[in-house]
Amino acid sequence: KSKQHRGQDSCGIASTKGQNLRVQKANGLEKEAFHEDILEKMPGFASIGHSRYPTRGTSGISMTQPYIIETLSGPIYAIASNGDIVNYDEVADELRIKGVHFSSKNDGELLGRFIVYYHERENMKITDAIKLLMSRIKGAYSAVFLTRENLYAFRDIHGFRPMMIGNYGRDVAIASESCALDILRVENLREVKPGEIIVVTPNNEFYLDYFNDPLLADQRRRSYKHCIFELVYFARPDSAQFNEYVYDVRNKIGAKLASYDSDIPADVIIPVPDSANFIAQGYARERNIPYEMGLIRNHYVGRTFIKPDQSARDESVRQKFNPLKDFFRGKRIVLIDDSIVRGTTIRKLVRMIKGAGATEVHLRIGSPPVTYSCYYGIDTPTRGELIANRMTIPEIEEYLCADSLKYLHEQDLRDCVKESDNFCYACFNGKYPIERSGDSGTSC
């Protein structure tokens, strides 16, 4: 439940006691789907779970992970993955020619069926099948693969999406973000390295394997392309990933934005909660202007950005934010947001704040303009949806009804992280680490 922010469309759990796997899936949020009576029916030495954020394809149970792969021996494999595969169709067609059948266009199913095919039909060890997968399948994936014997965790060689591992007593715990493990008081917490394979046995022993030759460690590090948007927006601020503290990066972003504005008078700094809170805090501290929570967020409404369609996003904006009564009247506001993708949410908020009496609203954005689509796990499937691709900054400013609009410069964003060359900035500059081949599959 502590990583529900990474997906709210549907969820699932698979577990094993050394026999056939058990699975439970449901639409909606984890807290509503998995009560204690359901969890009690799923004992085992290992389990995997998933919260789905659909970037492409349909919503619903048919696309929900973990994806179960049945053989003549029954349901003995399950996989859950976070990311997007860019050569999905190419690899899926190759497997179909070999007699492999697919029931969805889910990336997790492709990864799972690839491993199972080479393990069952080509007699490869599972770790060798995963190494082959890493050399053949292109894109972003941080995945866990469950069998009746072991649990495997692996991450693409670029490390687009985060993946953390640690010890929980004598047990091993793995998650997309450190905040999910913090509540378990996990020890020896570290990132699963890009290109790393971890095997956990029923006795909770685990060993490591690598896709890359250890002699090529420097080359492997040069290929890291972590998603910078994780630090700007997607990750929770109490997480640590990519050798960074998320809240610290966002504070630095705010300070950089403040350096653009010595000539802009303001009475108060307001974040669009919650992902922009620390950006606004850094901005306000740098300019020594009061920081206030003038917009109150309804936390029983999920994240609008990851809603599967525009009508759902529009409805959520109305339900999600409410201005404090009489707070904005007569004030000059600097409104801080992490990014502008489609522009629909922030336009409604600017109008809401002006309707509440603000005399000026100056909009500051904690990322560069998003002008290119992401093919590695963020929902920007077509450039036509991106407002910064269709309009100039003055045109966006007018469309949003803002008195002024400034974005963070890309170089300043790079300056906010320790190892700037280890990140992917493709959504801002179009420099994709991996080229696509045909249409990509659906994300998890």
Secondary structure as UniProt FT lines:
FT   TURN            2..3
FT   HELIX           4..6
FT   STRAND          10..16
FT   STRAND          22..27
FT   HELIX           30..33
FT   HELIX           36..39
FT   TURN            40..41
FT   STRAND          46..52
FT   HELIX           61..63
FT   STRAND          67..71
FT   TURN            72..73
FT   STRAND          74..82
FT   TURN            86..87
FT   HELIX           88..97
FT   TURN            98..99
FT   HELIX           107..120
FT   HELIX           126..136
FT   STRAND          142..146
FT   STRAND          151..155
FT   TURN            157..158
FT   STRAND          164..168
FT   TURN            169..170
FT   STRAND          171..175
FT   HELIX           178..182
FT   TURN            183..185
FT   STRAND          187..191
FT   TURN            194..195
FT   STRAND          196..200
FT   TURN            202..203
FT   STRAND          206..210
FT   HELIX           214..216
FT   HELIX           217..222
FT   STRAND          226..227
FT   HELIX           228..229
FT   HELIX           230..234
FT   TURN            237..238
FT   STRAND          240..241
FT   TURN            242..243
FT   STRAND          244..245
FT   HELIX           246..258
FT   TURN            259..260
FT   TURN            262..263
FT   STRAND          268..271
FT   TURN            273..276
FT   HELIX           277..287
FT   STRAND          295..297
FT   TURN            299..300
FT   TURN            305..306
FT   HELIX           310..320
FT   STRAND          321..323
FT   TURN            325..327
FT   TURN            329..330
FT   STRAND          332..337
FT   HELIX           344..355
FT   TURN            356..357
FT   STRAND          360..365
FT   HELIX           383..385
FT   HELIX           387..390
FT   HELIX           393..399
FT   TURN            400..401
FT   STRAND          404..407
FT   HELIX           410..415
FT   HELIX           420..422
FT   STRAND          423..424
FT   HELIX           426..429
//
